[in-house]
Amino acid sequence: MEVITLMLLAGSLLGLRSGLFLLVLVGKRRMESTLRRLVRNGPFLEYFTLIKKIGIRDFMEAGFRAISGKMLERPFGTNRRLFYMDRIQFNPVCFTRPPLPASTPIKTEVVLGPKAQKPLTIRMPIMVGGWAYGGAVSLKTELALARNSMLTGTPVNTGSGPFLPEVRAVADKYILQYSRGYWAKSEEVLRQADMIEIALGQGGWGAAPKRIPGYKVTAEFAQRISAIPGLDVLVEARLPEVEDFTDWRRLIERLKTVTGGVPIAVKIGGTHHLEKELDVLIDGGADVIVIDGKEGGTHGGPGIILDDMGLPTLLCLCRADNHLQKRGVRGQVSLIIGGGLVSPGDFLKCLALGADAVIVGTIAALTMSNVQVTKTIPWEPPTEILFYNGRKVKEYDVEQGAKTLSNYFHSCLEEMIVLTRALGKKDLQEVNREDLVALDRLYADFTGVKYMEAKSTANWSAATGSDFGESGVGG
């Protein structure tokens, strides 16, 4: 009974799950003593009101700022949601278009950069975004991503990290990120990529400069990027080789020549200047555009950038697709979207709104750690099994991680196939705005999806030119 009482008191202050974790962490006796003092001396109500007003995350982060006096870096991005995918729903069909039987095969593969000399074909329209070795994740994590590439027919993305020959040897498809750093840019390295992704920004960081702290620059990592062990490495806000549009165009042309014509993608974060940015990318010769909305995750980023910069994923997707159509390059320039996407419903809705494929990050980290987090919790956070220099990295099982991640991919794909059949479509890429309905007028306005409205049978018949009796469906 005492344990339940302590949980309720801790839960009132921190939320039930946090209270339970705190109880396990500090022990029953110490917790009991602490809570009795809180209640007896009177600050209980004050703390309760304060945390309810500010929120536990901001409460804790303010404390960290007060102690360190330094910029905080929070993993996994922002938890703020400005737009919600569930405000848009799919329309099942019965007579407007016949749904397809379970035996009907559904096409799932996607061709990225169809106008490139060597387009990249992937087995399903789901990919893991760029994860950097050294600055973010461990070599074991990268190897698990490479193994997932083999199991799912999707690419592994180097992120802003160095080229890893051992990962390239395992991966089925390989995207090399041409970053704002100085490494992984030799012709020998570039030729080993199935697609080059020029990284100008992302949802979780924008185009802000990054610093890899010296403690991460081990002798092994320093050798891979030609750095000095123990010294910080700065990644600037801009590509050092690009000063104007002429340089930009020349860079893309050189990458196409060196690689023999693989697609050249460009990755940016969500911005209100989106259409102007897209014009520069398109006119520069990009084959693929990757947009990471503000909900995009990161291994660690400043709270102000994560919470207060960038446009939401859903809004970016709709504006980008509209602009590509306006420019007349839809079907020539591929569009990839990411940022806060977690479910097969999210993925298929993005395809319906114009994306050719989606990228995931946070949910991939969750699924590829899966049951293995028992090696870290409750004494260490789950990231300690995936992140570079994590305390439990050596205990990570690469094969198990790849298997659980690929299971997640295949599970999502299977559900997307089931829904596509219910829409009467034979290809995931055939799903479009006409298959959606908006439950909110605001969403209808910016997505171009029809708003739900009550229609009489007469209005429906007039609009479609069909009649149950004449069609033979009715009695």
N, C-alpha and C positions, 0 to 999 in steps of 0.2 A: 504494500500500500504506500509505503514511504517512497518507493521508486516512482510510482505513478504520480504522486504529488510533486516530486522533484521535476519530473518530465513536464507536467502541466505548467509549473512555474517557469522553467527554462523555455518551454514552448511559447509562453505568453511574451517573453522577452525577445526571443530569437526566431520563433517559428518552430513547429513541432519537430521537423527533421533536424534542424540545427541544434535544438535543445537536446535531442537524443544523442546526437554526435558529441556534443559538449559533455554530456553526462558520461559517456563511454571514455572520452578523452581525459577528463580530469579526475574521474573516480567519484563514487557515490558520496563518500564522507566529505571530501573537499567541496563538492557541489552543494551538499546539504548545508555546510557551514556558511558558504558564500551566500546562498539564497536566504538563509535565516537572517543574516546581517542586512541584506538588501531590504527585506520586509520590515525588520525591526527598526532600522534607522530611517526608513522613509523614502529612499530614492527609487524604489521599485516603480511607482507610478510615473515618476519623472523619466526614467529610462524607457518605460513602455511607450509613453507619449512621444519621446524623442525618436525612437527607432521606427515607430509607426509613421512619423512625419517625414523622416529623412530616408528611411529604408536601410536595411542591414548592410547592403553593399557600400552605399555612400558613407554610412556611419563608419564602417571598417576602413575604407580608403582614406577618409579624413584623418583617422588615427595614424595610418601608415605615413601620410604626408607630414603630419605633425612630428613624427619621430625621425623620419629620414631627411626631410627637407629637399628631396629629390623627385624628379619626374617618375611617376608610376608607370609600369607596363603590365597591362592586364591581358591574360590569355583569352582566346576564343571570341574576341570582338565585343560588340555591344549587345545588351539584352533588350534594348528598346526596339519596339515594333511600331512603325508608322502606317504600314499597309499590311493587310492580311489576305492570304490566298483563299481563305474559306468564304470571302465575300463574292467569289466567282465560283460557279458550279457548272458541271458538265450536263448536257441534255441527253438523256437516253432517247432512243428512237424505237418506234413500233411500225408506223405506217408511212411517216414522212420519208424514211429510208429504212430498208430492212436491216436489222442487226445480223451479224454474221455468226454462223455456227462455230462450235469449239474446234472443229477440224480445219477451219480456214487458217492458213499460215499468215502471220503478220510480219511484214518487213520491219526490221529494227535497225539495220546498219545505216550509217551516216557518212557522207563524203564531205570532208572539210577542205575548203579551198578548191572547189571544182574546176576553176579556171587555171590553177597552177599546173606546171608541167608534170609534177608528181603529187597529185592530190592524196590526202590522208584518209583512208577508209577505216572506220572503227565499227565494232560489232554492235554497240549500243550507244545511245546519246547521253551517257553519263560518264563523267570523268572526275578524277581527283585533281584539284587545282595544284599550283606549284608549292612544294614544300622544300625549303632550303636545308641541305645538309650543313651542319656546323652552326650556322646562325640560328637554326630552329630545331631540326630533328636529328636523330641519330642515324648511323649507317644501317643498323638493323631495321629501323623504320623504313628507310629508303628501299632496302631489299624486299621488305614485305609489300611495298607499293609496286615494285617491279614484278614480283611474283603474282600480284593481283592483276597486273597488266596481261600476263600470260593466261590467267584463268578466265578473264573477261573479254579479252580482245580490245581493251581500252589502253590509252597511253599513260605512261608515268611522266610527270613533269618535274624537272630539276629545281624549279623555283629559282631564287637568286643565288643558289649555292654553286659549288664547283662541279665540273664534269666528273662523274664517278664511273670508271671503266667496269667495275664489278656490277653496278646496277645496269649499265647498258648491255652487258652480256646476258642478263636475265630477262630484261623487259622485251615484250613483244613489240610495242610501239613506244617511241621515245621523243618527248618534246623537250628541247633545250631552250631554256629561258635566257635570252640575251639581255642581261641585267644592266643596271647602272654602275655595277662594279667593273673591275678591270680583268676578271678571270673568265675562263670558258669562252674565249673569243678567237682562238686560233683556227685556221682553216681545217686542220686535222680534226679538231673537236667538232666544228660546225658540220662537217660532212657526215657525221654519225647520227644526225638527227632526222627524224621523220617529219618534224615541223619545228620551226623557230618561232619563239614567242618573245617579241620585244616588250619588256616590262617597263611601262611608263608610270604605273600606279596600280593601286588595288583598293578594295573597299575598306579594309582594316587599317590602312596606312596612308591612303592617298598617294601623293608624290613627295611626301616628306622625306628628308634624308634619314638614313638609318646608321646606327653605330653598332658594330659587333664588338662587345666588350673583350678586353684582353684575356680575361680568364677563360673565354671560350676558344681563343686562338692558341690551341695546343700545337706542339711541334708537328704532329701528323696533319692537322687541319691547315696550319700555316704553309706546309709544303704543297698542299693541293692548290692553294690560291696565291702562292709566291709572296707570302707575308712574313713578318717577323714575329716569332712566337712571343706571346705575352703582351703584345701591343694592340690597342684598339684598331679596328679597321672601319673606315668611314665609307658608306655608300651614299653618294651625292643625290640630290633631288632630280638631276637631269642627266641625260646621256652625255658623257664628256665629248663624244665625237659629233654631236649634232648642235649646230648653232643657228641654223636657219632651214627653210624648206628645201633648199638645194642639197644641203647635207642629209636631210631626212630622206629625200628621194634617192640619193646616191647610196645611202646605207641599205635600203631595201633592195635596190638593184644588185648591190654587191652580194648580199646574203642569198639572193636567188641564184646568182651565178656560181658562187662557191659551193652551194649545196646541190646544184644540179636541178634546181627548180622545185624544191619542197615548198609547201605553203608557208608564207610569212604572216604570222599573227601579231597583233598588237593588243596589249592589255592595258586598260585604264580603269580608274575608279569612277563611280557615279558622280556626275556634275551637271549643274544647270546649263553649262556651256556645251552640253553634249553634242548638239548638231554641228557646231563649229569645229569641235575636236574631231568628229567623225569625217568631216570634209577633208581635213588635213590627212587623216589616216587613209581614206579612200584615194585621194589624189596622189598620195605618196606611193600607192601600189600595193597596199595591204590586201592579202587574200582572206584573212580571218580577223574578226574583231571580237575581243573578249572584254566583257564589262563586268566588273565586280561591284555590286551595290553596297550601300553603307552597312548592311547587315553581315557583310563578309567577315570571316574570322581571321585570326592571325595568331602566331605563337606568343606574341606579346606586343602591345601597342599602347601609346598614351591615351588615357581616358578621354581627353578632350577631342582627339581625332576620331576615336571609335564612336563616341556619343554625339558629337556636335559637328561633324563634317560629312558631306556627301549626300546624294539622293538615294532613296530606297530602290531596291532591286526591281520591283514590279514596275515602277514608274520609268526607270532607265530602259527596261526591256521594251516597253511599248513605244517610247519615243525613238529608240534606236531603230526598231523595225519600221516605224512610219517613215523615218528619214531615209533608210536604205531603199524603201519603195519609191520615195520621192526622187531619189537620185537615179533610180532605174537600175540598181545593181543587186537587187534581191535575187537570189539564185546564183549570183556570181561571187559575191562576198559573203562568207559564212558568218553567222552570229552566235556567239556562245555567251551565256549569262550565268552568273553565280552570286551568292550572297544570302546566307540564311535559309537555303533550301534543304529540306530534310526528308521529305516523303515522296513516294511515287506520284501522288496527286500534284505536288508542287512541280515536279519535273514535267509531267504531261501538260499541265497548264502553261508552263513556259514555252513548250513546243507549240502549243495552240496559239500563243500570242506572238510567235515569230522566231523563237530561238531554234537553231539547228541542233544544239546540244547544251548541256548544263554542266557546271562544275560544282563540286562539293568539297568541304573541308572539315568543319567541326564534326559533322555527323560521321564522316569517314574515320576521324580520330577515335570517336566513340565506339564504332563498330569494330575497328581493327585492334582495339585494346580489350573490348568486350569482357569475357570472363577473366582475362589476365590482370585486370585491375585489382584482383584479390591479392596480387603480389605487392601492391602499394598501400591500399587503404587498410585501416583508418589512419595510419601514422604518416603517410605521405600522400600527396595529391596524385590523381591518375596520370598527370602529365609526366611524372617521373619515370614512367616506363617507355615513353616515346621521345621525349625531348633530348636534345644533345646535352651531354653531361648530366642526364637524369640519374638519380641514385639507384634506380632499379633497371637501367637499360640492359645490363648484362643478362638479366633474367627474362627478357622478352623473347618469346618464341616466334620466329619469323614465319614459319609455315602455318602456325595456328592463326597468326594475325592476318596473313594473306587469305586464308580460308574463310574466316569470319567476314572480312571485308568483301570478298567475292560473293559470299552467300547473300550479303546485303544487296549487292548490285543485282544479282540474278533474281532475288525476291522482288525487288522494285520493278525490274523489267517485266516479270511475269504479270504483276498487277497492272502495269501499263498496257500490256497486250490484252488482258481481259477487258479493260475499259474501252480500248480501241475497237474491239469487236462489238461491244455494246453500242458504240457510236456508228457502226456500219462502215468502218474504214479498214483498209487492208495494209496500211503503212502508218507508222507513228508520225511520219512527216506530213501525212494528209490531214491530221487533226488541226483544226484552225478555229478562228474566232466564232464561226457559225455554230460550232459545237459547244459554245459556252453561253451562260446567262449570268448577268450581274444582279446581285441582290441589293446593291446600293447604287444610287444615281451617280455618286462621285466616281465610283469604279467604272460605271458604264461610260462616263464622259472621257476619262483618260485612257481606257483600254480599247474603246471602240466596240466593246461587247454590248449586245442589246440588253436593255434593262427589263426585268421581269414586269409584265403588265398583264392584267386579266383580259382575255380575248374570248369573245363568244364563238360558238361553233360556226356561225354564219360568217363572221369576220375571217376566221381561219380558212374556211372553204373558199372565200373570195380571194384571199391572199395567195392560196396555193393552187387554186383552180381545180381542186379535187372534191369529190363527193362520195361518202361512204357507200350510198346506194348504187351509184353509177360504176364505182370501181369494183363492185362485187364483194367488198369487205363486209358491208352491212347486210341485214336481212332483206 
